Amino acid sequence: MAKPPPLISHQIPHTSRLHGAISILTMLASMSLGPLIPPLILLLYALSLAPAASSLLAFAVLLHCLAGHSPRWCRFYLRSAGWFTNGVHIHFEPSTIDAVAASPSMWCMHPHGTSVGFGFSLNGAVRLRAEAEALYLPPAFVGKVPVARLRRCNGVQAPMMFNVPLLRNALLGFGCATPATREGMRGLFEGGVDFGILPGGMEEVALYTKGRERVYLRRRAGFIKYGLQHGYLVVPGYTFGECDCYTSLQAGKGLRMWMLKHVGLIVPVFWGPKWWCPALPDPDVQLNTVVGQAFRLPVIKEPTKEDVDKWHKKYIESLVEHFDTHKERFGYGDRELEIV
């Protein structure tokens, strides 16, 4: 294999392990406690505890009204990097920075991970929306992409997540979260916005197995279809280390996939190595997100299935090549990328 290209790299400033743990647990709490608020309100009313139920309902409504972008919340969450002893890094191929500087882009990030997706969240648009470019981005990137454009960047998430109290606030607080609906995606494309997406979605969460580099992509081509309609620049990104952060429950994967198809959500079961707080990931994992060779899709306003299949295949080939090019330099030379 040819020698891998040089990379322009940047590490999130390292905070204390305590700060990192608090940031991660805060985000996980919003994901796990938020869904409990609506049924708890109903339960309190059922138990004739109307004052408590009304207070909790008022709190939920207040949260809904106050949700909005907060650079301070972005910076607080980025402190999560402090938990990882060897740090959280983003790497760019130099040609990719030049391509992104010249055109709005869709960053396709892999893999999803168990829940938060540390590569997507810590090395994605949150870095840009923290409004502290000197701290969170390499100078070579900031020097070529205007700050005003960086601060418009976005990302798409599963629509149902925006209906969950606390979690909705966390996502909107990042300032770069849009529901992955047809309307939401179209708005980003038509606005010429740079944005990130996790093409594998919740299916990738359901299929997560520690130590296996696996992405759900063969039946996921909608992002390519939308990209073709607008001739967007496609940027593949892969996070080495994401698949080693947690151990997950392997039993019941078929049931989880069934729930995802028919209910629209799953409840992932995963744990880290610390018995005293299994919600925290393995601190010895180094997270390296490599943003690879970008390529532009042609403008096809009404792409046929053949058009989508052709460019979807090209994307998969590009991602596999990207993984194989960089895996050895980050200690994953013995692994193969599984395309499910």
C-alpha angles and dihedrals in degrees: 000000000000119000110274116251121257116267135220104221140190134183124208107247108268115245127181122295088242093055090047093051093048092051094049093046092048091056093045090048091056089053096047104033098039095069089053095061100077096047090044090055090052092047092052091051090048089053090052091247092135098158092054092043092049091049092051091046090051089050091051092049091049090052090051092052096045097050113121146118116307119179087195090059089049091053091046092053093046087062084076085087088073091072092064109080093207095042140236115279137183121202130193130196103231093237089055092059090052091049094048091047089057099047146021108264145201111222109207107201128198144229112019098209124204102310123318096038100222094200092051096043103035096037097033136071095317087075089056097043094051086083092224102103095166090060102041108030135056113255090236089061097045090046092061105033115062115244091230089060093046090055091056094056118123145181137213127235137180107288095229090063090069090062094060117095114237091012090064089053092049093051097044089045088065089060091218106080123108126169110258093237126132090255093046093049093045091052092055094047095045091047092054091237124165107232144165130231137185100219092188091062122178091330087072090052090052091050097045115135121174112250096015120108099217131158129184104225115121093085095033110087103128093101089057092050092053090045091054092052089059102030093238130181109249118211119189117209130184129190115213109207098031091106092054101054098089144014113234136202107263099189116091100026090139090054092049092051089049090051091049092052098044104026101029098233144062135204107228116210113208141143141191129227098264109097091197092057113011091177089076118087126237105290093206094065115104113214115215119176112192116197105206145197110323124215132188124237118221119246109259109162093192105028117193123223088258090054092050093045092050095053094037088057090049090052093051091049090049092050094049091049090048092052094047092047095056107025097091096052089058097044100262099106093126094057131090125207111243116210109202 
